[in-house]
Structures are given as C-alpha cells and as structure tokens.
Amino acid sequence: MCNTIFNKNGYCCRFIVDQGLISHNQNLGVFTVKGTTGNAHAIRLFPSESCTCPASGGCYHILAVRISVGLEDKVKLKKINLTQLHRNTRYRTDKKSGRKAPRPGDCDINPAPDSVHEVKQSI
C-alpha cells in the first residue's frame, strides 16, 4: 500500500500524496484532502495549521499536505542540558531548599559518651 511516512496514529500520509487525494484551492487558501474514510477535509497551513477533521492531536491530513508541499518534518534533536538532568535525578531531600533555616529532615547529632569527639572536649 505505502512505503514510508506514518504519523503517530499510524495512517500512511505518503499513500494520500501518491494517490493524488490532495487538491489546492488558491482562492480560499486551503488544501482539500480526501481522507481514508472518503470524507473531504479542508486544511490551512498558514498562519497556523488547522484541519476540519475531528482529531484532537496530530492530524494525518496536515502531515500529508506538508509532505506534498515539501515541508516534511525533519527530526529535531533536542539539546540535552546535563546539569538539569543531574538535578532531576537527585532525591527530594538532597536538593537545595534555598533557605537558611534547617530543613524538616535535618537533625543534630549528639555524640555518644565514649566517642572520640566527646573525649576531646573533656580534655
């Protein structure tokens, strides 16, 4: 049926482009796509992407129009902030609280009577 681009819903956008199910109306500034169910949907790319289908998330009609125009989505590698990753891996008690007062989990250590610390103070 088709060979390449699927969106997150699994619909084959390349199939729609290859079958010529997309038409452009210059007067209205919209594209018309005949979907997999046979219904026609109006798609506007600019100034913001919109489609008349009931899908709430990523619409395969919009992706098919973007492919037919030549605006295929490129894989964008997100720049990783290693400092933020390191901070996110800390436990809640290990993070700085940002205040001068002791934190609720903090407690003072009272040395045992026979400890080295106690012996040094008595001498």
N, C-alpha and C positions, 0 to 999 in steps of 0.2 A: 504494500500500500504506500508507505512512505519510508524515507531513509534517514532523516536527520533530526530536525529540531522539534522537541516536545516541550511544552511548558510544564509547570508543576502539576497541572491537572491531568496530564498525560495525553492531551489532544495533539494531533500532529498538525502543526502550523505549516510546515513545508508542503504538505498534501494540499492544503487550501490554496496556497500560492501556485503550485504546479498545475492544479486543475482549473485555474483561472476564475476562481469564485470571488474575486475582488474586483470592484469597479470604482472609479473615482468620479465624483461629481464636482466640477470646478466651481459652478455657480454657488453651491451651498458650502463648499469647502469641506466635504466629508467623503469618506470611503464607505462603500456598501459591501458587506461581506455576507455571503450565503453560508450559514453555519452547518454543522454536522446534522442538525435536526431539520434543515431545509428552510429555516426562518432567516430572513434578511435582517441584519443589524447595521445601524449607522455608527461609524467610528470617526471621531475627531482626534487628531494628533496634536494640533497646536491651537491655542496656547497651552492647554493641558489635555492629557489623554482622557477620553471618555468613550463609553460604549453604551448602547441601549439594551444590552443583554442583562439578565437578572443576576449575573455572577457578581459576588461582592469582592472577591480577591482579584488575583491576576487573571485577566481575560485573554483567552487564546485568540480572539478576534483582533485585539490590539497588537498582539505579538505577530500575527500573520501579516497585518498591514505594515508593521515596522520592517519585517523581512522583505516584503515586496517593494518597499521604497528604498531599501538599502540601509536602514538604521538598525541592523541586528545588534542585539545586546552583546557587548564584549564582557568577558569575565574580568571583573574588577577585583584585584587582590587588595584586601583591606590591610592598611599598615598596622602592625601589631605594636602596641605600647607595652613593652616588657615590664616597666615599673608598675603599671596598673595591674597587669596580670599577677605580679608578685604580691601586690597588696590585696588582691581579691582572694588569694589562696590562704591568707592568714586567718586564724580563728578570730572570732569576735573579741575575745579577751586580749589578744595580742596586739590589736590595733591601738594606735594612739587615741586618747579620748579628747585631747585638746584642752584640757583644763588642769589647773594646778592642784586641786583637791584630790585626795586619794580616790581611786575607783572603788566601786562596791565590792569587788572581789579581792582587793588588797587587804593584807593583814600584817601586823607587826610580828616579828619572830622574837620570842622570849627564849634566850639560851638556857639550856639545862644547867643545873648547879655544878656538874662535873665537867662542863665543856671547856675548851681552850680559851674561848672568849671570856668566860666568867672568871677563870683562873688569872688571866692577865689583868683584869680590872681590880682584883683583890690584892695584887702585889704592889 
